[in-house]
């Protein structure tokens, strides 16, 4: 097996983002390059021999005795608790109230400001709360081993206690309900026996704590304490965090109060948790026969913000697992019963309680990565024992319909249902990442996976396609319908494929690669069986009949991988992956990603990125303008994001940063630095090993405000093509004694010359004393346009204008020659040169902006200082400046020919 981390054909277009290396390591660790941790259930459903049956009967008898005696045992266990308290003085519960049983074991964490501030972890076991005092509070970092001192058992009603224990009483101080929820033991022993053995593995599903944890008793207590000391350790899973932060939340989960408010007796009382059994118990919900699956919306970038969980996107067959009284059914996304095809998975799932689990059946290659072709071969040859069911959602369990619960709660229950296990299990839990989606996507692409699925963590399960599940792909994949095939000399050459668009079956191109001998052996008989006499395609672009084309009925669905769509709707460089049997041909339509700006966000863009010290002043007040803060900069970036991104996205971008405001130290940042937000892309360019910054999405712009990036200077290349000039920028930089009206005249003169050469010029302010004239370029068909050519052309235009009016213009950079004249700066048109972006703020008094203009605005009286981060957002609504920029690119080779003529 290749070493974990081998990059198998990673997408060269996918760039790493900050945090991607850590996420990639996690993917490799969890997947053995790609395979999620395996899980198993050790419970035996059907004893197969007498001794197994006797053991099961004895175990059941033991459980029943423990349950029946729990009430009496609890009273005995609370003796130490009651001895230590004077209930005439303290408001703590006396342990006399009977707490109703719950379907799941409960836990509570209480923040306790006693002689020393600590946190009390309490797990419901055998009718009481087993309790530990955790000195520094729980840590989400698996590397942290927090001391947990075992204390006396507490009554279950203590889980609802929030208040102040009087000074002088045992534990005197204020108690806050910091977290609460449910827990499950994940070991083979009962919790009581696990504690007796000194090692308890468990899963929490709370409001602040989730995932897998371990309590380990210390064998040698160097402090010789009378107490029993344990270590509380977070296990390494999707809920782990390397910064360890967990105990920083200051408010009660039950009342919203701080410790100070509780001590002062202010605020509302805590909502009950342990005593909520007084409400009528919910009847067991019937087990649905089949639940139509929830589907994903395709986006070209994953959504940002803390409201999303990100999972690996599998390359297999979506399947619903239903277990009822030990009987298993595996259904396709359309409800077809495929249980007989996957006997090993069905046998394994029979150990589960009544449940409905959503997941995907996948074949793994030798490196542990999903392999769709291998899945097809396994189904065709009926060798499916090695296939794996990856479980990512739980819709029903033990009489409870969970679809209305939040995704995070459903996944916590699913993790508890499938705890622990070995690598060879055919039923595995899908872990997720709460990190930035961009970093997870970049890591998935580095490992040559298909992509990721992002899901709203607080959303219910809703059948059909909606906004709460999205998918972003590393490579373009699509289902298409086969309408025929082509041959050369009688031998198979390619498939002719289409998709449904309304009532039409539209041709989308040929699939000419990806056919191994084994694939063709399976494919050709299916094509012959579906053969037809006439073309199924409709529309003007349908292929014509000839002797080498053979038609089929549009009933076979193929999975393809391709480089993207052409302008006229054809697939580019398509490769065959296999036939699909789980999706009707009629449902196959063209699937195009939504633009990232339309990706659903839980909050507005300006609020989706954490912003610290938003009140920090970056632009001090002037006589004409107020002060502008970091929050004002973030709001501005959010407001102009669609316009600004059109000129920044896909290009390396340098920043001017002013951490202490524009009057403090400023620095020019070209490359990524440690701590760069995962919302900002990284891109490497030829000749430089250090990655450059690239801003491709609105959240990335707002993240720039957090680091006080007050100016954006992108390359002038084609998007995602650093070697190809995408525009020319002419900078008119006046000497100190040149009036601005003269700069306006220079811009108009330059416009006239460029238009005469067949180019379409645009104008913008620089945010200072000059103007930029910008002309977009169209790529040359032979791709011969390079930076040297672009720079030489720009220089020739400037030289010609300066030669005609030498008293007004100069091309020399020497300041001594600029007196009374305008410097025509053509040097922005080089490979690594930059120019301030349209709509970028400037590090100048008043927070001026480099503002795009219409040519009607470029006239005497124009005030460039009128465009600021305060005024520009409102101007956007009524300005038509640069609206036709994207359609105005012209070929430079033709302009060069005219210049030479």
C-alpha positions in Angstrom: 0.0 0.0 0.0 1.4 3.4 -0.9 2.4 5.7 2.0 -0.5 7.7 3.4 -0.5 11.1 1.8 0.5 10.1 -1.7 -1.1 12.7 -4.0 -2.8 10.7 -6.7 -3.5 13.0 -9.6 -4.5 16.0 -7.5 -6.2 18.8 -9.4 -3.5 21.2 -10.5 -6.0 24.1 -10.4 -6.7 23.6 -6.7 -4.6 25.7 -4.5 -3.9 25.1 -0.8 -5.4 27.4 1.7 -4.1 28.2 5.2 -5.2 25.4 7.4 -5.3 22.9 4.5 -2.1 21.1 5.6 -3.7 20.4 9.0 -7.0 19.3 7.5 -5.1 17.1 5.0 -3.3 15.4 7.8 -6.6 14.8 9.6 -8.1 13.3 6.4 -5.2 11.0 6.0 -5.2 10.0 9.7 -9.0 9.4 9.7 -9.1 7.7 6.3 -5.7 5.9 5.9 -5.5 8.4 3.0 -9.2 8.7 2.7 -11.1 6.1 4.8 -13.1 7.5 7.7 -12.5 5.8 11.1 -14.3 2.5 11.1 -16.9 1.7 13.7 -18.5 -1.4 15.1 -21.3 -2.4 17.4 -20.3 -5.2 19.8 -23.9 -6.2 20.8 -25.0 -9.6 19.7 -28.6 -9.8 18.3 -29.0 -13.4 17.6 -27.2 -16.0 19.7 -26.1 -18.9 17.5 -25.3 -21.5 20.2 -26.3 -22.4 23.7 -23.4 -20.9 25.5 -23.8 -17.5 23.7 -27.5 -17.6 24.7 -26.7 -18.3 28.3 -24.2 -15.5 28.4 -26.8 -13.1 26.9 -29.5 -14.2 29.3 -27.1 -13.7 32.3 -26.2 -10.3 31.0 -29.8 -9.3 30.6 -30.6 -10.6 34.1 -27.8 -8.5 35.5 -29.1 -5.4 33.7 -32.6 -6.0 35.0 -31.3 -6.4 38.6 -29.3 -3.2 38.3 -32.3 -1.3 37.0 -34.7 -2.6 39.7 -32.2 -1.8 42.5 -31.2 1.6 41.1 -33.6 3.5 43.4 -32.4 1.8 46.6 -28.8 2.0 45.5 -29.0 5.7 44.7 -30.3 6.4 48.3 -27.2 4.6 49.7 -24.8 6.4 47.4 -26.0 9.9 48.5 -25.1 9.4 52.1 -21.8 11.2 51.8 -23.5 14.0 49.8 -26.1 14.6 52.5 -23.6 14.4 55.4 -21.6 17.3 54.0 -24.5 19.7 53.7 -26.8 21.5 56.0 -30.0 21.9 53.9 -31.3 24.5 56.3 -28.6 26.8 55.0 -27.9 25.8 51.4 -30.4 25.8 48.6 -28.8 22.7 47.0 -31.3 19.9 46.4 -31.6 17.2 49.1 -31.8 14.3 46.8 -35.3 13.4 47.9 -37.1 14.2 44.7 -37.7 11.4 42.3 -36.4 12.1 38.8 -38.1 10.3 36.0 -36.1 8.0 33.7 -35.0 9.3 30.3 -34.5 7.4 27.1 -30.8 8.4 27.1 -28.4 9.0 30.0 -27.9 12.6 30.9 -24.9 14.7 31.9 -24.3 18.2 33.2 -21.2 20.4 33.5 -21.4 23.1 36.2 -19.0 26.0 36.5 -18.3 26.4 40.2 -16.7 29.6 41.7 -15.7 28.1 45.0 -12.4 28.6 46.8 -10.9 27.9 43.4 -12.8 28.2 40.1 -13.4 24.8 38.6 -15.9 22.8 36.5 -17.9 19.9 37.8 -18.5 17.1 35.3 -21.5 14.9 36.3 -22.5 11.7 34.4 -25.8 9.9 35.1 -24.9 6.4 36.2 -27.2 4.0 38.1 -29.6 6.7 39.4 -27.1 9.3 40.6 -24.6 11.7 39.1 -21.0 10.4 39.2 -19.0 13.6 39.7 -15.5 14.9 39.0 -14.1 18.4 39.7 -12.1 19.4 36.6 -9.6 22.0 37.6 -9.3 24.0 34.4 -12.4 22.9 32.7 -12.8 20.6 29.7 -10.3 21.1 26.8 -11.1 20.2 23.2 -7.4 19.6 22.5 -6.6 15.8 22.7 -3.1 16.8 23.8 -4.5 18.3 27.0 -4.9 16.0 29.9 -7.1 17.8 32.5 -7.0 16.7 36.1 -10.4 15.5 37.2 -10.8 14.9 41.0 -13.5 12.4 41.8 -16.0 13.7 44.4 -19.1 12.4 46.1 -22.1 11.2 44.0 -24.7 13.9 43.6 -28.5 13.5 43.2 -29.9 13.7 39.6 -32.0 16.8 40.6 -28.6 18.6 41.1 -28.5 18.9 37.3 -31.0 21.7 37.5 -29.3 23.6 40.4 -28.0 27.1 39.7 -27.3 29.5 42.5 -25.0 30.4 45.4 -23.9 28.1 48.2 -23.5 30.2 51.3 -19.9 31.0 52.5 -18.8 28.5 55.2 -20.8 25.7 53.7 -19.2 22.8 51.9 -18.4 24.0 48.3 -19.4 27.6 49.2 -19.6 29.7 46.0 -21.7 30.3 42.9 -22.8 27.4 40.7 -23.6 27.9 37.0 -25.1 25.3 34.6 -22.4 25.6 31.9 -23.4 22.6 29.7 -25.8 19.7 29.6 -27.0 17.0 27.3 -26.8 13.3 26.8 -24.0 10.8 26.9 -23.3 7.2 25.9 -20.6 4.8 27.0 -18.7 3.4 24.0 -16.8 0.6 25.7 -17.9 -3.0 26.1 -18.3 -2.8 29.9 -21.2 -1.1 31.6 -20.3 2.4 32.8 -20.1 1.2 36.5 -17.7 -1.6 35.6 -15.6 0.7 33.3 -15.2 3.1 36.2 -14.2 0.3 38.5 -11.6 -0.7 36.0 -10.3 2.9 35.8 -11.1 3.6 32.1 -14.3 5.0 30.8 -14.7 5.9 27.1 -17.9 7.9 26.3 -19.5 10.2 23.8 -21.1 13.5 24.7 -24.0 15.2 22.8 -24.5 18.5 24.5 -24.9 22.1 23.7 -21.2 23.0 24.2 -19.4 19.7 24.3 -19.7 16.9 21.8 -17.8 13.9 20.5 -15.7 11.3 22.1 -14.0 11.6 25.6 -12.1 9.4 28.0 -11.7 9.3 31.8 -8.6 7.5 33.0 -7.8 6.9 36.7 -4.3 7.7 37.8 -2.5 4.7 39.3 0.0 6.6 41.3 -1.1 9.8 43.0 2.0 11.8 43.7 0.1 14.3 45.8 -1.2 11.5 48.1 -4.6 13.0 48.0 -7.5 11.4 49.8 -9.5 11.9 46.6 -9.3 9.7 43.6 -7.7 11.5 40.7 -8.5 11.0 37.0 -7.5 12.5 33.7 -10.2 13.9 31.4 -9.0 13.7 27.8 -10.8 14.7 24.5 -10.4 12.0 21.9 -9.2 13.0 18.4 -12.3 13.4 16.3 -14.3 16.0 14.3 -15.1 17.9 17.5 -11.5 18.2 18.6 -9.8 21.6 18.4 -6.0 22.2 18.6 -6.4 25.5 20.4 -8.2 23.6 23.2 -10.7 26.4 23.8 -13.8 25.0 25.4 -14.3 26.6 28.8 -14.3 30.2 27.6 -18.1 30.6 27.4 -19.2 32.9 30.2 -22.9 32.4 30.3 -25.2 29.7 31.6 -26.7 27.3 29.1 -29.9 27.2 31.1 -30.5 30.9 32.0 -28.1 32.9 30.0 -26.6 34.5 33.1 -23.0 35.1 34.1 -21.6 34.0 37.4 -21.8 37.6 38.6 -25.5 37.8 37.7 -26.2 34.5 39.5 -24.4 35.7 42.6 -26.4 38.9 42.6 -29.7 37.1 42.1 -30.4 38.9 38.8 -31.9 37.4 35.6 -34.3 34.6 34.9 -34.3 31.2 36.5 -32.7 28.3 34.6 -34.9 26.2 32.4 -35.3 22.7 33.8 -33.6 19.7 32.3 -33.6 16.9 34.8 -37.2 17.6 35.9 -38.7 18.1 32.5 -40.1 14.6 32.6 -43.2 16.2 34.1 -44.2 17.0 30.5 -46.2 14.3 28.7 -43.9 11.7 27.3 -43.8 11.6 23.5 -45.2 8.4 22.0 -42.9 6.3 19.9 -43.0 7.4 16.3 -43.8 4.7 13.7 -40.8 3.6 11.7 -41.2 5.0 8.2 -41.1 2.6 5.3 -38.8 4.9 3.2 -37.7 8.5 3.5 -36.9 10.3 0.2 -33.3 11.6 0.6 -32.1 15.1 1.1 -30.1 16.3 -1.8 -27.3 18.8 -2.3 -27.1 22.1 -4.3 -24.0 22.4 -6.4 -21.8 25.4 -5.6 -18.4 26.3 -6.9 -17.1 27.2 -3.4 -18.2 25.9 0.0 -20.1 28.2 2.3 -18.2 30.0 5.0 -19.0 30.7 8.7 -19.3 28.6 11.8 -22.8 27.4 11.0 -21.6 24.7 8.6 -20.2 21.2 8.9 -18.1 19.8 6.1 -17.9 16.1 5.1 -16.0 14.2 2.4 -18.1 13.7 -0.8 -18.3 10.1 -1.7 -18.1 8.6 -5.2 -20.5 5.7 -4.8 -24.2 4.8 -4.6 -26.5 6.8 -2.2 -28.3 4.3 0.0 -30.8 4.3 2.8 -30.3 1.6 5.5 -33.5 0.6 7.3 -33.5 -1.8 10.3 -36.7 -3.1 11.8 -36.6 -6.0 14.4 -33.3 -7.2 12.9 -34.6 -7.2 9.3 -32.5 -5.0 7.0 -33.4 -3.2 3.8 -31.0 -1.2 1.7 -32.8 1.2 -0.7 -31.6 3.4 -3.5 -32.4 7.1 -3.7 -35.6 6.2 -5.6 -36.6 3.5 -3.1 -35.6 0.4 -5.0 -34.7 -2.5 -2.8 -31.0 -3.5 -3.3 -30.5 -5.5 -0.1 -29.7 -8.7 -2.0 -26.8 -6.9 -3.7 -25.0 -6.2 -0.5 -25.4 -9.2 1.8 -22.3 -8.4 3.9 -23.5 -4.9 4.8 -27.0 -6.3 5.5 -25.6 -8.9 7.9 -23.6 -6.3 9.7 -26.5 -3.9 10.0 -28.7 -6.5 11.5 -27.0 -5.9 14.8 -28.4 -2.4 15.0 -31.6 -1.4 16.8 -34.6 -0.1 14.8 -33.2 2.7 12.8 -33.0 4.5 9.4 -29.5 5.6 8.4 -28.6 7.7 5.4 -25.3 6.9 3.7 -23.4 5.9 0.7 -22.0 2.5 -0.5 -18.4 2.9 -1.7 -15.6 0.7 -3.1 -12.2 1.6 -1.8 -9.1 1.3 -3.9 -5.7 0.0 -2.7 -5.0 3.4 -1.2 -8.3 3.6 0.7 -9.9 6.2 -1.7 -13.4 5.8 -3.3 -13.2 4.1 -6.7 -16.5 4.3 -8.7 -15.1 1.9 -11.4 -14.3 -0.7 -8.8 -17.8 -0.3 -7.4 -19.2 -1.0 -10.9 -17.0 -4.1 -11.2 -18.0 -5.4 -7.8 -21.7 -5.1 -8.6 -21.3 -6.6 -12.1 -19.3 -9.6 -10.7 -21.4 -9.9 -7.5 -18.4 -9.5 -5.3 -19.6 -6.9 -2.8 -18.4 -8.2 0.5 -15.6 -5.6 0.6 -17.9 -2.6 -0.1 -18.3 -0.1 2.7 -21.5 1.7 3.8 -20.5 5.2 5.0 -23.1 6.5 7.4 -23.5 10.3 7.6 -27.0 10.9 9.0 -29.5 9.2 11.3 -33.2 9.8 10.6 -34.8 7.4 13.0 -33.7 5.5 16.1 -35.5 3.3 18.7 -38.9 4.8 18.3 -37.8 8.4 17.8 -38.2 10.3 14.5 -35.1 12.5 14.4 -35.7 14.4 11.2 -36.8 17.6 12.9 -33.7 17.7 15.1 -30.6 19.7 14.2 -28.0 17.9 12.1 -25.4 18.2 14.8 -27.7 16.4 17.3 -28.5 13.7 14.7 -24.8 13.1 14.0 -24.0 12.9 17.8 -26.6 10.1 18.1 -25.2 8.4 15.0 -21.7 8.5 16.5 -23.1 6.9 19.7 -24.9 4.2 17.6 -21.7 3.3 15.8 -18.9 3.7 18.4 -15.3 2.6 18.1 -14.1 -0.1 15.8 -11.6 -1.4 13.4 -10.5 -0.6 9.9 -12.1 -3.6 8.3 -15.7 -2.8 9.3 -18.2 -2.5 6.4 -20.4 0.0 8.4 -18.6 3.2 9.2 -19.5 6.6 10.6 -18.6 9.7 8.6 -16.8 12.2 10.7 -16.9 15.9 9.7 -14.9 19.1 10.0 -16.1 22.4 11.5 -13.1 24.2 10.1 -13.3 26.6 7.1 -14.8 24.9 4.1 -12.1 26.2 1.8 -9.4 24.4 3.7 -11.3 21.2 3.8 -12.0 21.4 0.0 -8.3 22.1 -0.7 -7.3 19.1 1.4 -9.8 16.8 -0.3 -8.5 17.9 -3.7 -4.9 17.3 -2.6 -5.9 13.7 -1.8 -7.6 13.4 -5.2 -11.1 13.0 -3.6 -14.2 14.1 -5.4 -15.0 17.1 -3.2 -16.9 18.0 0.0 -20.5 18.3 1.1 -21.3 21.2 3.5 -24.3 21.0 5.7 -26.0 23.6 8.0 -25.3 22.3 11.5 -28.6 23.5 12.9 -30.8 22.4 10.0 -33.4 19.6 10.1 -33.5 16.7 7.6 -35.7 17.8 4.6 -36.2 15.5 1.7 -35.4 16.9 -1.7 -32.9 19.6 -2.9 -32.6 22.6 -0.7 -30.2 25.3 0.5 -29.0 23.6 3.7 -26.8 21.0 2.0 -24.3 22.1 -0.7 -21.6 20.3 -2.6 -18.4 21.7 -4.0 -16.2 19.5 -6.3 -12.5 19.2 -6.9 -13.2 18.0 -10.4 -16.2 18.3 -12.6 -18.4 15.2 -12.5 -21.8 14.6 -14.0 -24.4 12.1 -14.8 -25.3 12.0 -18.5 -27.7 9.8 -20.6 -26.3 7.7 -23.4 -28.0 8.4 -26.8 -25.6 6.4 -29.0 -22.1 5.4 -29.7 -19.5 5.8 -32.4 -17.2 3.3 -34.0 -14.0 3.4 -36.1 -13.4 0.4 -38.4 -16.1 -1.5 -36.4 -14.3 -0.9 -33.1 -15.9 1.2 -30.2 -14.7 4.8 -30.2 -16.9 7.0 -28.0 -20.3 7.5 -26.4 -22.7 10.2 -27.6 -24.4 11.6 -24.5 -27.1 14.2 -23.6 -29.1 15.6 -20.7 -32.8 16.6 -20.3 -33.6 20.3 -20.5 -37.3 20.6 -20.1 -39.0 18.5 -22.7 -35.9 18.3 -24.9 -33.2 15.6 -24.8 -30.2 17.8 -25.6 -26.8 16.6 -27.0 -23.9 17.6 -24.8 -21.0 15.9 -26.6 -18.8 12.8 -26.9 -17.1 10.8 -24.2 -14.0 9.4 -25.8 -11.7 8.2 -22.9 -11.8 6.1 -19.8 -12.7 2.8 -21.4 -10.6 -0.1 -20.0 -11.1 -3.6 -21.4 -13.1 -4.7 -18.4 -15.4 -1.6 -18.7 -16.1 -2.3 -22.4 -17.0 -5.9 -21.6 -19.7 -4.7 -19.3 -20.7 -1.7 -21.4 -21.1 -3.1 -25.0 -23.8 -5.7 -24.2 -25.9 -2.9 -22.5 -25.5 -0.7 -25.5 -26.6 -3.5 -27.8 -29.6 -4.2 -25.7 -30.7 -0.5 -25.8 -30.0 -0.1 -29.5 -32.5 2.0 -31.5 -33.1 2.9 -35.2 -33.3 6.6 -34.9 -31.6 9.4 -32.9 -33.1 10.3 -29.5 -31.5 13.7 -29.5 -33.5 16.9 -30.2 -32.5 20.4 -30.9 -30.2 22.2 -33.4 -27.0 20.7 -32.2 -28.0 17.0 -32.4 -25.4 14.9 -34.1 -26.1 13.7 -37.7 -26.5 10.1 -38.6 -23.7 8.3 -40.5 -22.4 4.7 -40.9 -20.2 5.0 -37.8 -22.9 6.2 -35.4 -25.2 3.8 -33.6 -28.3 5.1 -31.7 -29.7 3.9 -28.4 -32.9 4.5 -26.4 -32.1 7.2 -23.8 -32.3 4.8 -20.8 -28.7 4.2 -19.7 -27.1 6.7 -17.3 -23.3 7.1 -17.3 -21.1 8.8 -14.7 -18.4 11.0 -16.4 -15.6 13.2 -15.3 -14.8 16.2 -17.5 -12.9 19.5 -17.6 -15.9 21.8 -17.8 -18.6 23.2 -20.1 -17.9 25.0 -23.3 -19.7 28.2 -24.2 -22.2 26.4 -26.3 -23.0 23.8 -23.6 -20.8 20.9 -24.6 -18.6 18.9 -22.1 -14.9 19.3 -22.5 -12.4 16.4 -22.2 -14.9 13.9 -20.9 -13.9 10.5 -19.5 -16.2 7.6 -18.8 -16.3 6.3 -15.2 -19.1 3.8 -15.3 -22.9 3.2 -15.6 -25.3 4.2 -12.9 -28.3 2.1 -12.0 -29.6 4.1 -9.1 -30.9 7.1 -11.0 -33.6 7.2 -13.7 -32.5 8.6 -17.0 -35.4 11.0 -17.1 -34.0 12.8 -14.0 -30.6 13.6 -15.5 -30.4 17.3 -16.2 -27.5 19.7 -16.7 -26.0 20.6 -13.4 -24.1 23.8 -13.2 -22.6 25.3 -10.0 -24.1 28.4 -8.4 -21.7 31.3 -8.1 -20.1 31.6 -4.7 -21.9 34.9 -3.9 -25.2 32.9 -4.0 -24.1 30.2 -1.7 -26.5 30.4 1.3 -25.0 31.9 4.4 -26.4 31.8 7.9 -25.6 35.5 8.3 -24.9 38.5 6.1 -21.4 38.5 4.6 -20.3 41.3 6.7 -21.2 39.4 9.9 -20.1 35.9 8.7 -16.4 36.6 9.5 -15.3 37.1 13.1 -14.0 40.6 13.6 -12.1 41.6 16.7 -11.6 45.2 17.8 -14.1 46.4 15.2 -14.1 49.8 16.9 -10.4 50.3 16.1 -9.9 53.5 14.1 -8.0 53.0 10.8 -8.7 56.4 9.2 -8.6 59.3 11.8 -11.2 62.1 11.3 -10.4 65.0 9.0 -11.9 68.4 8.6 -14.2 67.0 5.9 -14.7 63.3 7.0 -15.4 61.4 10.2 -13.1 58.7 11.5 -13.5 55.2 9.9 -13.1 52.0 11.9 -12.2 48.4 11.1 -15.9 47.6 11.2 -16.6 50.4 8.7 -14.0 48.8 6.4 -15.6 45.4 6.8 -19.0 46.8 6.0 -17.6 48.6 2.9 -15.9 45.4 1.6 -19.2 43.5 2.0 -21.1 46.2 0.2 -18.9 46.4 -2.9 -17.9 42.7 -3.0 -19.6 41.8 -6.3 -18.0 44.8 -8.1 -14.6 44.5 -6.5 -14.3 40.7 -6.9 -14.8 41.1 -10.7 -11.4 42.7 -10.9 -9.6 40.8 -8.1 -10.8 37.2 -8.1 -8.4 34.7 -9.6 -5.4 37.0 -9.5 -2.5 37.2 -7.1 -3.1 40.2 -4.9 -0.8 42.3 -2.8 -2.1 44.3 0.2 -1.3 47.5 2.0 -1.9 46.9 5.7 -2.1 49.5 8.5 -2.6 47.6 11.8 -2.3 50.8 13.8 -4.2 52.9 11.3 -3.0 54.9 8.3 -1.0 57.3 10.6 0.9 54.3 12.0 3.3 52.0 10.3 2.2 50.6 7.0 3.6 47.6 5.1 3.1 46.1 1.6 2.3 42.4 1.8 2.8 40.2 -1.4 3.0 36.7 0.1 1.0 34.7 2.6 2.0 35.1 6.3 1.4 32.9 9.3 -2.1 33.1 10.5 -3.6 34.0 7.1 -7.4 33.4 7.1 -8.6 30.2 5.4 -11.1 32.4 3.6 -8.2 33.8 1.6 -6.8 31.6 -1.2 -3.1 30.9 -1.8 -1.7 30.6 -5.3 1.8 29.8 -6.4 3.3 31.2 -9.6 6.2 30.1 -11.7 9.5 31.3 -10.4 8.4 31.9 -6.8 8.1 29.1 -4.2 6.3 31.4 -1.7 2.5 31.5 -2.2 0.7 34.7 -3.1 -2.6 35.8 -1.7 -5.8 35.6 -3.8 -9.2 36.8 -2.8 -12.0 34.9 -4.6 -15.1 35.3 -2.4 -16.9 38.0 -0.4 -16.0 36.5 2.9 -12.3 36.7 1.9 -12.7 40.4 1.4 -14.3 40.9 4.8 -11.5 38.8 6.3 -9.1 41.4 4.9 -10.7 44.0 7.2 -9.7 41.9 10.2 -6.0 42.3 9.3 -6.4 46.0 8.5 -5.8 45.5 4.8 -6.7 49.0 3.6 -5.6 48.7 -0.1 -5.8 45.9 -2.7 -3.3 45.7 -5.5 -4.0 42.7 -7.8 -2.0 41.6 -10.8 -3.3 42.7 -14.2 -3.4 39.1 -15.6 -6.2 37.0 -16.9 -8.1 35.3 -14.0 -6.2 32.1 -12.9 -3.6 32.7 -15.7 -0.7 34.7 -14.2 1.3 34.4 -17.4 -1.3 36.1 -19.6 -2.0 39.8 -19.6 -5.7 40.6 -19.0 -5.7 44.4 -19.1 -3.4 47.4 -19.6 -3.2 50.1 -16.9 -2.0 53.6 -17.8 -1.2 55.6 -14.6 -1.4 59.4 -15.0 0.7 60.7 -12.1 0.9 64.5 -12.0 3.8 66.5 -10.6 3.0 68.5 -7.4 2.2 71.7 -9.3 -0.1 70.2 -12.0 -3.8 70.9 -11.5 -6.2 68.0 -11.6 -8.0 69.4 -14.7 -4.8 68.8 -16.6 -4.8 65.1 -15.5 -8.4 64.9 -16.8 -7.2 66.3 -20.2 -4.5 63.7 -20.3 -6.9 60.9 -19.6 -9.2 62.1 -22.5 -6.2 62.3 -24.8 -5.1 58.8 -23.9 -8.7 57.5 -24.4 -8.7 58.9 -27.9 -5.4 57.2 -28.8 -6.5 53.8 -27.4 -9.9 53.9 -29.1 -8.2 54.7 -32.4 -6.3 51.5 -32.0 -9.5 49.5 -31.6 -9.3 49.2 -27.8 -12.0 50.1 -25.3 -10.6 52.3 -22.6 -12.1 52.9 -19.1 -11.2 55.5 -16.4 -11.1 55.5 -12.6 -9.6 57.7 -9.9 -6.6 56.4 -8.1 -7.9 57.6 -4.7 -5.2 60.2 -4.8 -4.2 62.9 -7.2 -4.1 60.9 -10.4 -6.2 58.9 -12.8 -5.9 55.4 -14.3 -7.0 54.6 -17.8 -7.6 50.8 -18.1 -8.4 48.8 -21.2 -9.4 45.1 -21.0 -7.7 42.6 -23.3 -9.1 39.5 -25.1 -6.9 36.4 -25.3 -5.1 35.9 -28.6 -6.3 32.7 -30.3 -2.8 31.4 -30.6 -2.0 32.4 -27.0 1.1 34.3 -28.1 0.3 37.4 -26.0 2.9 37.7 -23.2 3.9 40.4 -20.7 6.9 41.7 -22.7 4.6 42.4 -25.7 2.0 44.1 -23.4 4.6 46.2 -21.7 6.2 47.2 -25.0 2.8 48.3 -26.5 2.0 50.4 -23.4 5.4 52.1 -23.5 4.9 52.9 -27.2 1.6 54.5 -26.6 3.0 56.6 -23.8 6.1 57.6 -25.8 3.9 58.7 -28.7 1.7 60.9 -26.5 4.8 62.4 -24.7 6.5 63.0 -28.1 3.5 64.9 -29.4 3.2 67.1 -26.2 6.5 67.0 -24.4 5.7 70.1 -22.4 2.8 68.2 -20.8 3.9 64.6 -20.5 7.0 62.7 -19.5 7.8 58.9 -19.6 10.8 59.2 -17.3 10.5 58.1 -13.7 13.0 60.8 -12.5 11.1 63.3 -10.3 13.4 66.1 -11.5 11.8 65.8 -14.9 8.2 65.7 -13.7 8.0 69.4 -12.7 4.9 70.9 -14.3 4.2 67.7 -16.2 2.3 64.4 -15.9 4.3 61.1 -15.6 2.8 58.5 -18.0 3.5 55.3 -16.0 3.3 52.3 -18.3 5.3 50.1 -15.8 2.1 48.6 -14.3 2.0 46.3 -17.3 4.5 43.7 -16.3 4.1 40.2 -15.0 4.5 40.9 -11.2 3.5 44.6 -11.3 0.2 45.6 -9.7 -2.2 48.5 -9.7 -4.7 49.5 -7.1 -8.0 47.6 -7.7 -11.2 49.4 -8.8 -13.3 50.1 -5.7 -10.3 49.5 -3.4 -9.9 51.9 -0.5 -6.7 53.9 -0.1 -4.5 54.5 2.9 -5.1 58.2 2.5 -6.9 60.8 4.7 -10.6 60.6 4.4 -10.6 56.9 3.3 -10.8 57.7 -0.4 -11.5 55.0 -3.0 -10.2 54.2 -6.4 -13.5 54.9 -8.1 -14.6 53.7 -11.6 -16.0 56.5 -13.7 -18.1 57.0 -16.8 -16.4 59.1 -19.4 -19.1 61.7 -19.0 -17.9 62.2 -15.4 -14.3 62.7 -16.6 -14.5 66.5 -17.0 -13.3 69.7 -15.3 -14.6 70.0 -11.8 -14.3 66.3 -11.0 -13.4 65.8 -7.3 -11.6 62.5 -6.7 -11.9 63.1 -2.9 -15.7 62.8 -3.0 -15.4 59.0 -3.4 -14.9 57.5 0.1 -15.9 54.2 1.8 -18.8 56.1 3.2 -20.1 57.5 -0.1 -19.4 54.8 -2.6 -21.9 52.1 -1.5 -24.8 54.5 -2.1 -23.3 55.6 -5.5 -23.2 52.0 -6.7 -27.0 51.8 -6.9 -27.2 54.5 -9.5 -23.8 54.4 -11.3 -23.4 52.7 -14.7 -19.6 53.0 -14.6 -17.8 49.9 -16.0 -20.9 47.8 -16.4 -19.8 46.7 -19.9 -16.2 46.1 -18.9 -16.4 42.3 -19.1 -17.6 42.5 -22.7 -15.1 45.0 -23.8 -11.9 43.0 -24.1 -10.1 43.5 -27.5 -7.2 41.6 -29.0 -3.9 43.4 -28.5 -2.3 41.9 -31.6 -4.7 43.9 -33.8 -4.0 47.1 -31.9 -0.3 46.5 -32.3 -0.8 46.1 -36.1 -2.7 49.4 -36.2 0.0 51.1 -34.1 2.7 49.9 -36.5 0.7 51.1 -39.5 
